[in-house]
Amino acid sequence: MKKILTKTQTYNILKALEHQPKKKWGQNFLIEKKVVEKALKMAEIKADDRIVEVGPGLGTLTGALLEHGAHVYGVERDAALVNYLKDVLGEEYGKRLNLMEGDAVEHPLGELPQSTAARGYKILANLPYAITSPWLEKVLEGSLPTRMVLWMQKEAGDRLMASPGSKAFGAIALFLQSAFEVTAKHKVSRHCFYPEPKVDSWLLAFKKKKRVFIFKKETKALIRQFFTQRRKQIQSLCREREDAGLNTWLEYLKSRNMALTVRPEAIPLEAWQELDAFLIPNLG
């Protein structure tokens, strides 16, 4: 593996580019080789893998992926960094590097062709806090990756890994855990990035489940509403809406010996998945 950029080298490159890291875009550049190696191992990178990389930045991870023979589809919001990466990596790796300038929430897989996605791909991403949930929601709407390895702020990672019954469990954890399982996790110190963020991060590996469950659009919208009123009991939330499917679902919960006084975060994944079958579309 090529030498990872140090803090000083990262600073000097940004200075030469006259580029000030944008806090609102979560521009914290990785400067620790061991973390890159850990991410590659978690993702089980092989030659000819198709990889979507969100936020390639200065190319620390990008270069390592290309060295392993992968084909990289990067989506980067910052035009200056896209041009820099094309200059330093484009000529050497040619057609195995595809870089798109754009917003990852609008283009969650960059320019990865749908036909390629359907055959299997992986995602590696250093996710800004603000886009973690909306980006994941978009990923869950299309052809799913076989694996994802994601950096994210500790708080965001805790929410994604939260179990039913915990206060951190919410709609995004429910949707994600219905399709993926966490296979590995690694704490990443804030000192591994430049500029140094105020909090530590998680490096999380997700593997697509053998039996994937994807919620209908209407069901997802209703679940999000329920979790915005998480202090209310589930029977109250359901009876506020005129839908026979919700009454049927409450009867199902009773048949599973669940008290209807529970709050949304206490309901297990399997029970939420049953809601998808009972719900009548177009709740309004």
URPE-V297231 format. One record per pair of residues at least 6 apart in sequence whose ideal C-beta (glycine too) atoms are under 8 Angstrom apart, sorted by the first residue. I is the first residue (numbers start at 1). J is the second residue. Records with the same first field share a line. If there is no record, write none. Layout:
I=J / J
This chain:
1=33 / 36 / 37 / 64 / 67
2=63 / 64 / 67
3=33
4=30 / 31 / 32 / 33 / 36 / 60
5=13 / 29 / 31 / 58 / 60
6=31
7=31 / 194
10=29 / 31 / 58 / 194
11=194
13=58 / 84
14=20 / 21 / 29 / 58
17=80 / 84
19=78 / 80 / 81
21=27 / 28 / 29 / 195
22=78
24=130
25=77 / 78 / 128
26=55 / 126 / 127 / 128 / 129 / 130 / 131
27=57 / 78 / 195
28=126 / 193 / 194 / 195 / 196 / 197
29=57 / 58 / 60 / 193 / 194 / 195
30=36 / 57 / 60 / 61 / 126 / 151 / 192 / 193
31=60 / 192 / 193 / 194
32=188 / 191 / 192 / 193
35=186 / 188 / 192 / 203
36=60 / 61 / 64
38=186 / 203
39=61 / 124 / 149 / 151 / 203
40=64 / 65 / 68
42=149 / 183 / 184 / 186 / 203 / 205
43=51 / 122 / 124 / 147 / 149 / 205
44=147
45=51 / 65 / 68 / 70 / 122
46=68 / 69 / 70
47=68 / 69 / 70
48=69 / 70 / 71
49=68 / 69 / 70 / 71 / 121 / 122
50=70 / 71 / 73 / 112 / 116 / 117 / 119 / 120 / 121 / 122
51=65 / 70 / 71 / 72 / 73 / 121 / 122 / 123 / 124
52=73 / 74 / 75 / 108 / 109 / 110 / 112 / 121 / 122 / 123 / 124 / 125 / 145
53=61 / 62 / 65 / 72 / 73 / 74 / 75 / 110 / 123 / 124 / 125
54=74 / 75 / 104 / 108 / 110 / 123 / 124 / 125 / 126 / 127 / 135
55=75 / 76 / 77 / 104 / 125 / 126 / 127 / 128
56=62 / 72 / 74 / 76 / 81 / 85 / 99
57=76 / 81 / 126
58=81 / 84 / 85
59=84 / 85 / 88 / 89
61=124 / 126
62=72 / 74 / 85 / 89 / 97
63=89
65=72 / 124
66=72 / 89 / 92 / 93 / 96 / 97
69=96
70=96
71=96 / 97 / 98
72=93 / 96 / 97 / 98
73=98 / 100 / 109 / 110 / 111 / 112
74=85 / 97 / 98 / 99 / 100 / 110
75=100 / 102 / 104 / 107 / 108 / 109 / 110 / 111
76=82 / 85 / 99 / 100 / 101 / 102
77=101 / 102 / 103 / 104
78=101
79=101
82=99 / 100 / 101
85=97 / 99
86=99
89=97
90=97 / 99
98=110 / 111 / 112
99=110
100=107 / 110 / 111
102=110
104=110 / 125 / 131 / 135
105=131 / 134 / 135 / 138
108=135 / 138 / 139 / 142
109=117 / 121 / 123 / 139 / 142
112=121
114=142 / 143
117=142 / 143
118=143
120=145 / 146
121=143 / 145 / 146
122=145 / 146 / 147 / 148 / 149
123=139 / 145 / 147 / 148 / 149 / 150
124=148 / 149 / 150
125=135 / 148 / 149 / 150 / 151
126=150 / 151
127=135 / 150 / 151 / 152 / 156
129=152 / 153 / 155 / 156
132=152 / 153 / 156 / 160
133=156 / 172
136=160 / 172 / 175 / 176
137=172 / 175
139=145 / 148
140=175 / 176 / 179 / 214
144=179 / 180 / 208 / 212
145=208
146=207 / 208
147=205 / 206 / 207 / 208
148=180 / 204 / 205 / 206
149=203 / 204 / 205 / 206
150=203 / 204 / 206
151=188 / 201 / 202 / 203
152=160 / 201 / 202 / 204
153=197 / 199 / 201 / 202
154=187 / 199 / 200 / 201 / 202
155=199
156=202
157=185 / 201 / 202 / 204
158=168 / 202
159=168 / 169 / 170 / 172 / 173
160=172 / 173 / 176 / 204
161=173 / 182 / 185 / 204
162=168 / 169 / 170 / 173
163=169
164=265 / 266 / 267 / 268 / 269
165=265 / 266
166=265
167=265
169=265
170=227 / 230 / 265
171=220 / 223 / 224 / 226 / 227
174=223 / 269 / 272
175=215 / 220 / 223
176=206
177=269
178=209 / 212 / 213 / 214 / 215 / 269 / 272 / 273
179=208 / 209 / 212 / 213 / 214
180=206 / 207 / 208 / 209
181=206 / 207 / 209
182=204 / 205 / 206
183=205 / 206 / 207
184=204 / 205
185=202 / 203 / 204 / 205
186=202 / 203 / 204
187=200 / 201 / 202 / 203
188=200 / 201 / 202 / 203
189=200
190=196 / 197 / 198 / 199 / 200 / 201
192=201
193=201
213=273 / 276
215=223 / 272 / 273 / 276
216=276 / 279 / 281
218=279 / 281 / 282 / 283
219=275 / 276 / 279
221=283
222=241 / 275 / 279 / 283
223=264 / 272 / 275
226=234 / 237 / 264
227=264 / 265
229=237 / 264
230=263 / 264 / 265
231=263
232=263
233=260 / 261 / 262 / 263
234=250 / 253 / 260 / 261 / 262 / 263 / 264 / 267
235=250 / 260 / 261
237=264
238=246 / 247 / 249 / 250
239=246
241=283
243=279 / 280 / 283
244=280
245=275 / 278 / 279 / 280
246=275 / 278 / 279
248=278
249=274 / 275 / 278 / 279
250=260
252=271 / 274 / 278
253=260 / 267 / 271
254=260
256=271
258=267 / 271
